[in-house]
């Protein structure tokens, strides 16, 4: 298992929903190869944003499997690789990707003072007042 190698205390969980495995922030830092210039607070904020994004995207599926009686992602039947459920591995990879995006957007905030699009071309589809800070 990549990110969930050690359980976090309840106060360190990135989600209140016990269905999803806890995210180990030390393992997340290592998986993303982050430098020490990223503080623990910044990483924790990114991890919270990432879990909120991923969990929201999977809410319908989560409700479906919970109605089938599964209380935790680890309980949902799936193939395993190195004793880790493929579903858990995919979830953790999604958290890694979403956390990387959160961190990227965080640093873009410092650059322009507002949250920026990852790619400038999609920003062209924003309303004028939303795109204005890119016009400079």
NUVEX-14309 format. One record per atom (N, C-alpha, C): atom name; x, y, z negated; residue in three letters; residue number from 1. Coordinates in steps of 0.001 Angstrom, whole numbers, plus 524288, in hexadecimal, padded with zeros to 5 digits. Layout:
// NUVEX-14309
atom->CA	px->X	py->Y	pz->Z	res->ala	n->NUM
...
This chain:
// NUVEX-14309
atom->N	px->80355	py->7FB6E	pz->80000	res->unk	n->1
atom->CA	px->80000	py->80000	pz->80000	res->unk	n->1
atom->C	px->8037E	py->804CA	pz->80000	res->unk	n->1
atom->N	px->8021D	py->808BC	pz->802FE	res->unk	n->2
atom->CA	px->805A8	py->80D2E	pz->80354	res->unk	n->2
atom->C	px->804BA	py->8113E	pz->7FF1D	res->unk	n->2
atom->N	px->80024	py->813A4	pz->7FEDB	res->unk	n->3
atom->CA	px->7FF4D	py->817DE	pz->7FB26	res->unk	n->3
atom->C	px->7FD5B	py->81615	pz->7F5D9	res->unk	n->3
atom->N	px->7FACB	py->811C0	pz->7F5A5	res->unk	n->4
atom->CA	px->7F83F	py->8101E	pz->7F0CD	res->unk	n->4
atom->C	px->7FB91	py->80C33	pz->7EDC5	res->unk	n->4
atom->N	px->80096	py->80D40	pz->7ED67	res->unk	n->5
atom->CA	px->8040E	py->80985	pz->7EAC8	res->unk	n->5
atom->C	px->80390	py->809BA	pz->7E4E8	res->unk	n->5
atom->N	px->801B4	py->80E07	pz->7E2CA	res->unk	n->6
atom->CA	px->800FA	py->80E7C	pz->7DD20	res->unk	n->6
atom->C	px->7FC09	py->81192	pz->7DC16	res->unk	n->6
atom->N	px->7F939	py->80FF3	pz->7D828	res->unk	n->7
atom->CA	px->7F471	py->812C5	pz->7D6DC	res->unk	n->7
atom->C	px->7F5C5	py->817F9	pz->7D458	res->unk	n->7
atom->N	px->7F28E	py->81BC3	pz->7D569	res->unk	n->8
atom->CA	px->7F324	py->820E0	pz->7D308	res->unk	n->8
atom->C	px->7EF56	py->82148	pz->7CE89	res->unk	n->8
atom->N	px->7F083	py->824AE	pz->7CADC	res->unk	n->9
atom->CA	px->7ECBB	py->8258B	pz->7C6B5	res->unk	n->9
atom->C	px->7E7F5	py->82831	pz->7C90D	res->unk	n->9
atom->N	px->7E39F	py->82805	pz->7C647	res->unk	n->10
atom->CA	px->7DEC8	py->82A3B	pz->7C846	res->unk	n->10
atom->C	px->7DF65	py->82FFA	pz->7C9A9	res->unk	n->10
atom->N	px->7E276	py->832DF	pz->7C6B3	res->unk	n->11
atom->CA	px->7E323	py->8386F	pz->7C7CF	res->unk	n->11
atom->C	px->7E651	py->83956	pz->7CCBC	res->unk	n->11
atom->N	px->7E958	py->83576	pz->7CE74	res->unk	n->12
atom->CA	px->7EC7B	py->83603	pz->7D32A	res->unk	n->12
atom->C	px->7E9D3	py->833D1	pz->7D80A	res->unk	n->12
atom->N	px->7E52E	py->831B3	pz->7D77D	res->unk	n->13
atom->CA	px->7E26B	py->82F99	pz->7DC10	res->unk	n->13
atom->C	px->7E0FF	py->8340E	pz->7DFAE	res->unk	n->13
atom->N	px->7E15A	py->83306	pz->7E4B2	res->unk	n->14
atom->CA	px->7E008	py->83710	pz->7E87D	res->unk	n->14
atom->C	px->7DA46	py->836F0	pz->7E9EC	res->unk	n->14
atom->N	px->7D76F	py->8331F	pz->7E7E4	res->unk	n->15
atom->CA	px->7D1DB	py->832AE	pz->7E8EF	res->unk	n->15
atom->C	px->7CF2A	py->83092	pz->7E412	res->unk	n->15
atom->N	px->7CA6A	py->83259	pz->7E306	res->unk	n->16
atom->CA	px->7C764	py->83051	pz->7DEA7	res->unk	n->16
atom->C	px->7C49E	py->82B3C	pz->7E012	res->unk	n->16
atom->N	px->7C4B4	py->829D0	pz->7E500	res->unk	n->17
atom->CA	px->7C1F9	py->82536	pz->7E6E6	res->unk	n->17
atom->C	px->7C57D	py->8206D	pz->7E657	res->unk	n->17
atom->N	px->7C42B	py->81D02	pz->7E2AB	res->unk	n->18
atom->CA	px->7C76B	py->81870	pz->7E18A	res->unk	n->18
atom->C	px->7C75B	py->81467	pz->7E5F0	res->unk	n->18
atom->N	px->7C3ED	py->814FB	pz->7E9D6	res->unk	n->19
atom->CA	px->7C3CD	py->81157	pz->7EE3D	res->unk	n->19
atom->C	px->7C908	py->8115A	pz->7F120	res->unk	n->19
atom->N	px->7CB48	py->815FF	pz->7F1AA	res->unk	n->20
atom->CA	px->7D01F	py->816A1	pz->7F4A7	res->unk	n->20
atom->C	px->7D4D5	py->815BB	pz->7F123	res->unk	n->20
atom->N	px->7D902	py->8136F	pz->7F341	res->unk	n->21
atom->CA	px->7DDA7	py->81284	pz->7F006	res->unk	n->21
atom->C	px->7E034	py->817B6	pz->7EE7D	res->unk	n->21
atom->N	px->7E2C5	py->817D1	pz->7E9EE	res->unk	n->22
atom->CA	px->7E56E	py->81C9D	pz->7E851	res->unk	n->22
atom->C	px->7EA12	py->81DB8	pz->7EBE4	res->unk	n->22
atom->N	px->7EB67	py->822A2	pz->7EC57	res->unk	n->23
atom->CA	px->7EFD3	py->82441	pz->7EF8B	res->unk	n->23
atom->C	px->7F45A	py->825A2	pz->7EBEC	res->unk	n->23
atom->N	px->7F89C	py->822F9	pz->7EC98	res->unk	n->24
atom->CA	px->7FD44	py->8240B	pz->7E986	res->unk	n->24
atom->C	px->8002D	py->82882	pz->7EC31	res->unk	n->24
atom->N	px->8009C	py->82CEF	pz->7E97D	res->unk	n->25
atom->CA	px->802EA	py->83195	pz->7EBDA	res->unk	n->25
atom->C	px->808BD	py->830EA	pz->7ECFB	res->unk	n->25
atom->N	px->80B79	py->82DF7	pz->7E9C7	res->unk	n->26
atom->CA	px->81103	py->82CF6	pz->7EAC6	res->unk	n->26
atom->C	px->811A6	py->829CD	pz->7EFC7	res->unk	n->26
atom->N	px->80E50	py->825DB	pz->7F072	res->unk	n->27
atom->CA	px->80E84	py->822AE	pz->7F52F	res->unk	n->27
atom->C	px->80CDD	py->825D0	pz->7F9F4	res->unk	n->27
atom->N	px->80911	py->8295C	pz->7F93C	res->unk	n->28
atom->CA	px->8075E	py->82CB6	pz->7FD8A	res->unk	n->28
atom->C	px->80BDE	py->83046	pz->7FF36	res->unk	n->28
atom->N	px->80E8E	py->8328A	pz->7FB7A	res->unk	n->29
atom->CA	px->8130F	py->835E3	pz->7FCB2	res->unk	n->29
atom->C	px->8171A	py->832D8	pz->7FFDD	res->unk	n->29
atom->N	px->81824	py->82E08	pz->7FE2F	res->unk	n->30
atom->CA	px->81C06	py->82AC8	pz->800DB	res->unk	n->30
atom->C	px->81A22	py->82950	pz->8065A	res->unk	n->30
atom->N	px->81522	py->827D9	pz->806D6	res->unk	n->31
atom->CA	px->81304	py->82646	pz->80BE7	res->unk	n->31
atom->C	px->81337	py->82AB9	pz->80FDD	res->unk	n->31
atom->N	px->81285	py->82F8E	pz->80DFC	res->unk	n->32
atom->CA	px->8129D	py->83418	pz->81173	res->unk	n->32
atom->C	px->81810	py->83667	pz->81204	res->unk	n->32
atom->N	px->81BDF	py->8341E	pz->80F5A	res->unk	n->33
atom->CA	px->8214D	py->83602	pz->80F81	res->unk	n->33
atom->C	px->82198	py->83BD8	pz->80E49	res->unk	n->33
atom->N	px->81F02	py->83D65	pz->80A10	res->unk	n->34
atom->CA	px->81EC9	py->842F0	pz->808AF	res->unk	n->34
atom->C	px->823AE	py->8449D	pz->805BD	res->unk	n->34
atom->N	px->8254E	py->8494F	pz->806C6	res->unk	n->35
atom->CA	px->829CA	py->84B73	pz->803F9	res->unk	n->35
atom->C	px->82802	py->84D5E	pz->7FEA0	res->unk	n->35
atom->N	px->82BD3	py->84E9D	pz->7FB67	res->unk	n->36
atom->CA	px->82A9B	py->85088	pz->7F62C	res->unk	n->36
atom->C	px->8285E	py->8560F	pz->7F64D	res->unk	n->36
atom->N	px->82861	py->8589F	pz->7FAE7	res->unk	n->37
atom->CA	px->8260E	py->85DDA	pz->7FB40	res->unk	n->37
atom->C	px->8201B	py->85DAC	pz->7FACE	res->unk	n->37
atom->N	px->81DCD	py->85903	pz->7FB8B	res->unk	n->38
atom->CA	px->81839	py->85844	pz->7FAB8	res->unk	n->38
atom->C	px->81784	py->856E6	pz->7F4FF	res->unk	n->38
atom->N	px->814F4	py->85A55	pz->7F213	res->unk	n->39
atom->CA	px->8143E	py->8596B	pz->7EC7B	res->unk	n->39
atom->C	px->8104B	py->85513	pz->7EB89	res->unk	n->39
atom->N	px->81057	py->85303	pz->7E6CB	res->unk	n->40
atom->CA	px->80C85	py->84F09	pz->7E557	res->unk	n->40
atom->C	px->806FF	py->8513E	pz->7E5AE	res->unk	n->40
atom->N	px->8065F	py->85629	pz->7E449	res->unk	n->41
atom->CA	px->80140	py->858A9	pz->7E49D	res->unk	n->41
atom->C	px->7FF52	py->8591B	pz->7EA35	res->unk	n->41
atom->N	px->802D3	py->85A7E	pz->7EDBD	res->unk	n->42
atom->CA	px->8015A	py->85AD7	pz->7F345	res->unk	n->42
atom->C	px->7FFDA	py->8557A	pz->7F55B	res->unk	n->42
atom->N	px->802DC	py->85187	pz->7F3EB	res->unk	n->43
atom->CA	px->801B4	py->84C3E	pz->7F5AF	res->unk	n->43
atom->C	px->7FC89	py->84A58	pz->7F379	res->unk	n->43
atom->N	px->7FB95	py->84B6A	pz->7EE7D	res->unk	n->44
atom->CA	px->7F6B0	py->849C2	pz->7EC10	res->unk	n->44
atom->C	px->7F20A	py->84C77	pz->7EEAA	res->unk	n->44
atom->N	px->7F2A1	py->85175	pz->7EFDD	res->unk	n->45
atom->CA	px->7EE77	py->85455	pz->7F28D	res->unk	n->45
atom->C	px->7ED76	py->851FC	pz->7F7EF	res->unk	n->45
atom->N	px->7F1AD	py->850C6	pz->7FAB5	res->unk	n->46
atom->CA	px->7F119	py->84E5C	pz->7FFE3	res->unk	n->46
atom->C	px->7EE8A	py->848FE	pz->7FF78	res->unk	n->46
atom->N	px->7EFFF	py->84602	pz->7FB80	res->unk	n->47
atom->CA	px->7EDB7	py->840CD	pz->7FABF	res->unk	n->47
atom->C	px->7E7E7	py->8412B	pz->7F977	res->unk	n->47
atom->N	px->7E671	py->84502	pz->7F657	res->unk	n->48
atom->CA	px->7E0E0	py->845C7	pz->7F52B	res->unk	n->48
atom->C	px->7DDDA	py->84723	pz->7FA1B	res->unk	n->48
atom->N	px->7DFF9	py->84AA7	pz->7FD36	res->unk	n->49
atom->CA	px->7DD71	py->84C11	pz->80223	res->unk	n->49
atom->C	px->7DD15	py->84776	pz->805D6	res->unk	n->49
atom->N	px->7E13D	py->84469	pz->80607	res->unk	n->50
atom->CA	px->7E158	py->83FD6	pz->80979	res->unk	n->50
atom->C	px->7DD41	py->83BD2	pz->807E2	res->unk	n->50
atom->N	px->7DCF1	py->83AA5	pz->802D2	res->unk	n->51
atom->CA	px->7D919	py->836C8	pz->80123	res->unk	n->51
atom->C	px->7D392	py->838C5	pz->801FB	res->unk	n->51
atom->N	px->7D2AF	py->83DC3	pz->80128	res->unk	n->52
atom->CA	px->7CD7A	py->83FE9	pz->8021C	res->unk	n->52
atom->C	px->7CBFF	py->83F54	pz->807D9	res->unk	n->52
atom->N	px->7CFAB	py->84075	pz->80B55	res->unk	n->53
atom->CA	px->7CEAB	py->84013	pz->810F8	res->unk	n->53
atom->C	px->7CDAA	py->83A77	pz->812A8	res->unk	n->53
atom->N	px->7D117	py->836EE	pz->8110C	res->unk	n->54
atom->CA	px->7D09B	py->83173	pz->812A5	res->unk	n->54
atom->C	px->7CBBD	py->82EFB	pz->8103B	res->unk	n->54
atom->N	px->7CADB	py->82FEB	pz->80B36	res->unk	n->55
atom->CA	px->7C649	py->82D9D	pz->808A4	res->unk	n->55
atom->C	px->7C134	py->82F9C	pz->80B03	res->unk	n->55
atom->N	px->7C113	py->8348F	pz->80C82	res->unk	n->56
atom->CA	px->7BC62	py->836B5	pz->80EFD	res->unk	n->56
atom->C	px->7BB67	py->83414	pz->81444	res->unk	n->56
atom->N	px->7BF94	py->8331A	pz->81724	res->unk	n->57
atom->CA	px->7BF05	py->83091	pz->81C3A	res->unk	n->57
atom->C	px->7BD1C	py->82AF3	pz->81BB9	res->unk	n->57
atom->N	px->7BE39	py->82878	pz->81753	res->unk	n->58
atom->CA	px->7BCDE	py->822F4	pz->81691	res->unk	n->58
atom->C	px->7B825	py->82214	pz->8130D	res->unk	n->58
atom->N	px->7B561	py->82639	pz->8119F	res->unk	n->59
atom->CA	px->7B126	py->825CF	pz->80DC2	res->unk	n->59
atom->C	px->7ACCB	py->82211	pz->80F6B	res->unk	n->59
atom->N	px->7AB42	py->8222A	pz->81452	res->unk	n->60
atom->CA	px->7A700	py->81EC1	pz->81622	res->unk	n->60
atom->C	px->7A8B9	py->81913	pz->815DE	res->unk	n->60
atom->N	px->7AD76	py->817FC	pz->817A5	res->unk	n->61
atom->CA	px->7AF85	py->812A6	pz->8176A	res->unk	n->61
atom->C	px->7AFFC	py->810E7	pz->811C0	res->unk	n->61
atom->N	px->7B1ED	py->8144F	pz->80E60	res->unk	n->62
atom->CA	px->7B273	py->8130A	pz->808D4	res->unk	n->62
atom->C	px->7AD28	py->81190	pz->80681	res->unk	n->62
atom->N	px->7A932	py->814A0	pz->80798	res->unk	n->63
atom->CA	px->7A3F9	py->81378	pz->80592	res->unk	n->63
atom->C	px->7A202	py->80E3F	pz->8079A	res->unk	n->63
atom->N	px->7A324	py->80D1A	pz->80C81	res->unk	n->64
atom->CA	px->7A180	py->80829	pz->80EDD	res->unk	n->64
atom->C	px->7A3F1	py->80380	pz->80C08	res->unk	n->64
atom->N	px->7A912	py->803AE	pz->80B1D	res->unk	n->65
atom->CA	px->7AB94	py->7FF35	pz->80886	res->unk	n->65
atom->C	px->7AA37	py->7FEF9	pz->802BA	res->unk	n->65
atom->N	px->7A932	py->80366	pz->80054	res->unk	n->66
atom->CA	px->7A78E	py->8034A	pz->7FADA	res->unk	n->66
atom->C	px->7A220	py->800E9	pz->7FA54	res->unk	n->66
atom->N	px->79EBF	py->801D0	pz->7FE2B	res->unk	n->67
atom->CA	px->79999	py->7FF5D	pz->7FE19	res->unk	n->67
atom->C	px->79A0D	py->7F974	pz->7FEA7	res->unk	n->67
atom->N	px->79E4B	py->7F7A8	pz->800FC	res->unk	n->68
atom->CA	px->79F44	py->7F20E	pz->80182	res->unk	n->68
atom->C	px->7A1B7	py->7EFCA	pz->7FC8E	res->unk	n->68
atom->N	px->7A2BD	py->7F312	pz->7F8A7	res->unk	n->69
atom->CA	px->7A4A3	py->7F134	pz->7F3A5	res->unk	n->69
atom->C	px->7AA6D	py->7F1F2	pz->7F299	res->unk	n->69
atom->N	px->7AD2C	py->7F4A0	pz->7F5FA	res->unk	n->70
atom->CA	px->7B2C3	py->7F57D	pz->7F526	res->unk	n->70
atom->C	px->7B399	py->7FA8F	pz->7F229	res->unk	n->70
atom->N	px->7B643	py->7FA36	pz->7EDB7	res->unk	n->71
atom->CA	px->7B71C	py->7FEC6	pz->7EA6F	res->unk	n->71
atom->C	px->7BC29	py->801AB	pz->7EB8D	res->unk	n->71
atom->N	px->7BFD8	py->7FF00	pz->7EE22	res->unk	n->72
atom->CA	px->7C4F5	py->80140	pz->7EF39	res->unk	n->72
atom->C	px->7C696	py->7FFCF	pz->7F4C1	res->unk	n->72
atom->N	px->7C994	py->80328	pz->7F72B	res->unk	n->73
atom->CA	px->7CB78	py->80218	pz->7FC72	res->unk	n->73
atom->C	px->7CE7E	py->7FCF8	pz->7FCA7	res->unk	n->73
atom->N	px->7D17E	py->7FBDF	pz->7F89C	res->unk	n->74
atom->CA	px->7D498	py->7F713	pz->7F877	res->unk	n->74
atom->C	px->7D13D	py->7F226	pz->7F898	res->unk	n->74
atom->N	px->7CC49	py->7F28E	pz->7F70D	res->unk	n->75
atom->CA	px->7C8C7	py->7EE06	pz->7F6F2	res->unk	n->75
atom->C	px->7C669	py->7ECD3	pz->7FC42	res->unk	n->75
atom->N	px->7C65A	py->7F0A0	pz->7FFCF	res->unk	n->76
atom->CA	px->7C3E8	py->7EFE4	pz->804EE	res->unk	n->76
atom->C	px->7C732	py->7EBF4	pz->80804	res->unk	n->76
atom->N	px->7C4BE	py->7E7C9	pz->80A03	res->unk	n->77
atom->CA	px->7C7B4	py->7E3D3	pz->80CE1	res->unk	n->77
atom->C	px->7CA7E	py->7E62C	pz->811A2	res->unk	n->77
atom->N	px->7CF83	py->7E4EA	pz->8120B	res->unk	n->78
atom->CA	px->7D2B7	py->7E6C4	pz->8166A	res->unk	n->78
atom->C	px->7D7B0	py->7E38B	pz->816A0	res->unk	n->78
atom->N	px->7DA17	py->7E346	pz->81B2C	res->unk	n->79
atom->CA	px->7DF2E	py->7E0A5	pz->81B73	res->unk	n->79
atom->C	px->7E325	py->7E368	pz->817F2	res->unk	n->79
atom->N	px->7E730	py->7E096	pz->8167A	res->unk	n->80
atom->CA	px->7EB40	py->7E2F0	pz->8133E	res->unk	n->80
atom->C	px->7F086	py->7E28F	pz->81600	res->unk	n->80
atom->N	px->7F3CB	py->7E655	pz->814E2	res->unk	n->81
atom->CA	px->7F937	py->7E653	pz->816B7	res->unk	n->81
atom->C	px->7FC8C	py->7E77B	pz->811EE	res->unk	n->81
atom->N	px->80039	py->7E403	pz->810CA	res->unk	n->82
atom->CA	px->80384	py->7E497	pz->80C1F	res->unk	n->82
atom->C	px->80038	py->7E55D	pz->80733	res->unk	n->82
atom->N	px->7FC2B	py->7E240	pz->806AA	res->unk	n->83
atom->CA	px->7F8AA	py->7E261	pz->80225	res->unk	n->83
atom->C	px->7F5C1	py->7E78A	pz->8017B	res->unk	n->83
atom->N	px->7F539	py->7EA77	pz->805A1	res->unk	n->84
atom->CA	px->7F252	py->7EF68	pz->8057F	res->unk	n->84
atom->C	px->7EDF7	py->7EF21	pz->8098B	res->unk	n->84
atom->N	px->7E93D	py->7F068	pz->807E2	res->unk	n->85
atom->CA	px->7E4CC	py->7F08A	pz->80B72	res->unk	n->85
atom->C	px->7E5DE	py->7F469	pz->80FD7	res->unk	n->85
atom->N	px->7E49E	py->7F2D4	pz->81495	res->unk	n->86
atom->CA	px->7E546	py->7F657	pz->81915	res->unk	n->86
atom->C	px->7E1F1	py->7FB39	pz->81852	res->unk	n->86
atom->N	px->7DD64	py->7FAAD	pz->815E9	res->unk	n->87
atom->CA	px->7DA12	py->7FF37	pz->814F2	res->unk	n->87
atom->C	px->7DCBB	py->80311	pz->8113F	res->unk	n->87
atom->N	px->7DF30	py->8010C	pz->80D2D	res->unk	n->88
atom->CA	px->7E1FD	py->8046A	pz->80981	res->unk	n->88
atom->C	px->7E69E	py->806FB	pz->80C40	res->unk	n->88
atom->N	px->7E978	py->803F9	pz->80F57	res->unk	n->89
atom->CA	px->7EDF5	py->8061C	pz->8122C	res->unk	n->89
atom->C	px->7EC41	py->80A7C	pz->815DD	res->unk	n->89
atom->N	px->7E7E9	py->809AB	pz->818AE	res->unk	n->90
atom->CA	px->7E5F7	py->80DBB	pz->81C38	res->unk	n->90
atom->C	px->7E42E	py->8128F	pz->81930	res->unk	n->90
atom->N	px->7E1A8	py->811B6	pz->814C7	res->unk	n->91
atom->CA	px->7DFF5	py->81619	pz->81189	res->unk	n->91
atom->C	px->7E4AA	py->8194B	pz->80FBE	res->unk	n->91
atom->N	px->7E8AA	py->816A1	pz->80DDB	res->unk	n->92
atom->CA	px->7ED4E	py->8195B	pz->80BFA	res->unk	n->92
atom->C	px->7F018	py->81C3F	pz->81062	res->unk	n->92
atom->N	px->7F025	py->819F6	pz->8150A	res->unk	n->93
atom->CA	px->7F276	py->81CA6	pz->81990	res->unk	n->93
atom->C	px->7EF45	py->82180	pz->81AF7	res->unk	n->93
atom->N	px->7EA25	py->82123	pz->81A8E	res->unk	n->94
atom->CA	px->7E6D1	py->825AE	pz->81B9D	res->unk	n->94
atom->C	px->7E7E0	py->829FF	pz->817A7	res->unk	n->94
atom->N	px->7E8AF	py->82883	pz->812BE	res->unk	n->95
atom->CA	px->7E9F6	py->82C5F	pz->80EB8	res->unk	n->95
atom->C	px->7EF37	py->82EEF	pz->80FF3	res->unk	n->95
atom->N	px->7F30B	py->82BCF	pz->81188	res->unk	n->96
atom->CA	px->7F821	py->82E01	pz->812F0	res->unk	n->96
atom->C	px->7F797	py->83201	pz->8174F	res->unk	n->96
atom->N	px->7F4B1	py->83096	pz->81B65	res->unk	n->97
atom->CA	px->7F40B	py->83423	pz->81FDB	res->unk	n->97
atom->C	px->7F125	py->83915	pz->81E42	res->unk	n->97
atom->N	px->7ED00	py->83877	pz->81B49	res->unk	n->98
atom->CA	px->7E9F4	py->83D03	pz->819A3	res->unk	n->98
atom->C	px->7ED17	py->8407B	pz->815F0	res->unk	n->98
atom->N	px->7F04E	py->83E26	pz->8129B	res->unk	n->99
atom->CA	px->7F399	py->8413D	pz->80F16	res->unk	n->99
atom->C	px->7F7AD	py->84444	pz->8122D	res->unk	n->99
atom->N	px->7F9D5	py->841D7	pz->81636	res->unk	n->100
atom->CA	px->7FD9A	py->84491	pz->81986	res->unk	n->100
atom->C	px->7FB06	py->84948	pz->81C27	res->unk	n->100
atom->N	px->7F63A	py->84894	pz->81DEC	res->unk	n->101
atom->CA	px->7F352	py->84CF0	pz->82052	res->unk	n->101
atom->C	px->7F255	py->85135	pz->81C51	res->unk	n->101
atom->N	px->7F0BA	py->84FAD	pz->817A6	res->unk	n->102
atom->CA	px->7EFCE	py->85384	pz->8137C	res->unk	n->102
atom->C	px->7F4C2	py->856A9	pz->81262	res->unk	n->102
atom->N	px->7F92B	py->853FE	pz->81208	res->unk	n->103
atom->CA	px->7FE18	py->856B6	pz->810F7	res->unk	n->103
atom->C	px->7FF93	py->85A49	pz->81581	res->unk	n->103
atom->N	px->7FEBE	py->85875	pz->81A4A	res->unk	n->104
atom->CA	px->7FFD7	py->85BAD	pz->81EDF	res->unk	n->104
atom->C	px->7FC8D	py->860A2	pz->81EB0	res->unk	n->104
atom->N	px->7F791	py->86003	pz->81D97	res->unk	n->105
atom->CA	px->7F41D	py->8648E	pz->81D58	res->unk	n->105
atom->C	px->7F595	py->86819	pz->818C8	res->unk	n->105
atom->N	px->7F762	py->865CE	pz->81480	res->unk	n->106
atom->CA	px->7F900	py->868F5	pz->81008	res->unk	n->106
atom->C	px->7FD7E	py->86C94	pz->81192	res->unk	n->106
atom->N	px->80154	py->86A75	pz->8144D	res->unk	n->107
atom->CA	px->805C1	py->86DAA	pz->815DB	res->unk	n->107
atom->C	px->80443	py->8719B	pz->81A08	res->unk	n->107
atom->N	px->80066	py->87063	pz->81D50	res->unk	n->108
atom->CA	px->7FE8D	py->87430	pz->82124	res->unk	n->108
atom->C	px->7FBD7	py->878B8	pz->81E6B	res->unk	n->108
atom->N	px->7F95C	py->877B0	pz->819F6	res->unk	n->109
atom->CA	px->7F6E7	py->87BDF	pz->816F0	res->unk	n->109
atom->C	px->7FB09	py->87FDD	pz->8155F	res->unk	n->109
atom->N	px->7FF89	py->87DEA	pz->8139F	res->unk	n->110
atom->CA	px->803B3	py->88172	pz->811F6	res->unk	n->110
atom->C	px->80596	py->884C5	pz->81682	res->unk	n->110
atom->N	px->80578	py->882A9	pz->81B38	res->unk	n->111
atom->CA	px->8076C	py->88575	pz->81FC4	res->unk	n->111
atom->C	px->803D3	py->889ED	pz->82164	res->unk	n->111
atom->N	px->7FEB2	py->888EB	pz->821B0	res->unk	n->112
atom->CA	px->7FB35	py->88CF6	pz->823BB	res->unk	n->112
atom->C	px->7F74F	py->88F02	pz->81FB1	res->unk	n->112
atom->N	px->7F749	py->88CB7	pz->81B01	res->unk	n->113
atom->CA	px->7F3C2	py->88E9B	pz->816FC	res->unk	n->113
atom->C	px->7EE5A	py->88C35	pz->81732	res->unk	n->113
atom->N	px->7ED38	py->88918	pz->81B24	res->unk	n->114
atom->CA	px->7E82E	py->88671	pz->81B96	res->unk	n->114
atom->C	px->7E920	py->880ED	pz->81D7E	res->unk	n->114
atom->N	px->7E549	py->87DA2	pz->81C9E	res->unk	n->115
atom->CA	px->7E5A5	py->8783B	pz->81E6A	res->unk	n->115
atom->C	px->7E553	py->87827	pz->82461	res->unk	n->115
atom->N	px->7E923	py->875BC	pz->826E1	res->unk	n->116
atom->CA	px->7E97D	py->875BB	pz->82C95	res->unk	n->116
atom->C	px->7E823	py->8705F	pz->82EC2	res->unk	n->116
atom->N	px->7E6A9	py->8704C	pz->833A3	res->unk	n->117
atom->CA	px->7E5A7	py->86B74	pz->8365E	res->unk	n->117
atom->C	px->7EAD5	py->868A5	pz->83741	res->unk	n->117
atom->N	px->7EABC	py->86378	pz->83762	res->unk	n->118
atom->CA	px->7EF80	py->86090	pz->8387B	res->unk	n->118
atom->C	px->7F194	py->861CE	pz->83DE4	res->unk	n->118
atom->N	px->7EE27	py->86247	pz->841A2	res->unk	n->119
atom->CA	px->7EFA4	py->8638E	pz->846F8	res->unk	n->119
atom->C	px->7ED26	py->868B6	pz->8486E	res->unk	n->119
atom->N	px->7F010	py->86C10	pz->84AD5	res->unk	n->120
atom->CA	px->7EDFC	py->8712B	pz->84C49	res->unk	n->120
atom->C	px->7E99F	py->870CD	pz->85068	res->unk	n->120
atom->N	px->7E9F1	py->86D69	pz->85477	res->unk	n->121
atom->CA	px->7E5B5	py->86D4A	pz->85863	res->unk	n->121
atom->C	px->7E03D	py->86C68	pz->85625	res->unk	n->121
atom->N	px->7DF73	py->868D2	pz->85244	res->unk	n->122
atom->CA	px->7DA2F	py->86855	pz->8501B	res->unk	n->122
atom->C	px->7D84D	py->86D55	pz->84D81	res->unk	n->122
atom->N	px->7DBF6	py->87084	pz->84BB3	res->unk	n->123
atom->CA	px->7DA6D	py->8756B	pz->84934	res->unk	n->123
atom->C	px->7D7D4	py->8791C	pz->84D1D	res->unk	n->123
atom->N	px->7D8AD	py->87843	pz->85226	res->unk	n->124
atom->CA	px->7D63A	py->87B8D	pz->85621	res->unk	n->124
atom->C	px->7D050	py->87AF0	pz->8561C	res->unk	n->124
atom->N	px->7CE5D	py->8769D	pz->853F4	res->unk	n->125
atom->CA	px->7C8C2	py->875A0	pz->853D3	res->unk	n->125
atom->C	px->7C621	py->877FE	pz->84F10	res->unk	n->125
atom->N	px->7C923	py->87A8B	pz->84BBB	res->unk	n->126
atom->CA	px->7C6EE	py->87D10	pz->84726	res->unk	n->126
atom->C	px->7C46D	py->88238	pz->848AB	res->unk	n->126
atom->N	px->7C0FA	py->88415	pz->8455F	res->unk	n->127
atom->CA	px->7BEB6	py->88939	pz->84633	res->unk	n->127
atom->C	px->7C2FE	py->88D54	pz->84596	res->unk	n->127
atom->N	px->7C236	py->891D8	pz->847DB	res->unk	n->128
atom->CA	px->7C632	py->895E9	pz->847E2	res->unk	n->128
atom->C	px->7C834	py->89735	pz->84274	res->unk	n->128
atom->N	px->7C4AC	py->897DA	pz->83EB6	res->unk	n->129
atom->CA	px->7C66D	py->8993D	pz->83978	res->unk	n->129
atom->C	px->7C98B	py->894D4	pz->836E9	res->unk	n->129
atom->N	px->7C89F	py->88FEE	pz->8387E	res->unk	n->130
atom->CA	px->7CB81	py->88B8D	pz->8364E	res->unk	n->130
atom->C	px->7D0ED	py->88B17	pz->838C1	res->unk	n->130
atom->N	px->7D179	py->88CD5	pz->83D96	res->unk	n->131
atom->CA	px->7D655	py->88C37	pz->8406E	res->unk	n->131
atom->C	px->7D9D5	py->89104	pz->83FDB	res->unk	n->131
atom->N	px->7D7B1	py->89536	pz->83DE7	res->unk	n->132
atom->CA	px->7DA63	py->89A33	pz->83DDE	res->unk	n->132
atom->C	px->7DFDD	py->899ED	pz->83B87	res->unk	n->132
atom->N	px->7E0A2	py->896FE	pz->8375E	res->unk	n->133
atom->CA	px->7E5C2	py->896E3	pz->834ED	res->unk	n->133
atom->C	px->7E9D0	py->89438	pz->8385F	res->unk	n->133
atom->N	px->7E835	py->89187	pz->83C85	res->unk	n->134
atom->CA	px->7EBEA	py->88F38	pz->84033	res->unk	n->134
atom->C	px->7ED6F	py->8930B	pz->84482	res->unk	n->134
atom->N	px->7EAA4	py->89766	pz->844EA	res->unk	n->135
atom->CA	px->7EB93	py->89B17	pz->84929	res->unk	n->135
atom->C	px->7F079	py->89E58	pz->8486A	res->unk	n->135
atom->N	px->7F29A	py->89E61	pz->843CB	res->unk	n->136
atom->CA	px->7F702	py->8A1C9	pz->8429A	res->unk	n->136
atom->C	px->7FBE8	py->8A058	pz->8459A	res->unk	n->136
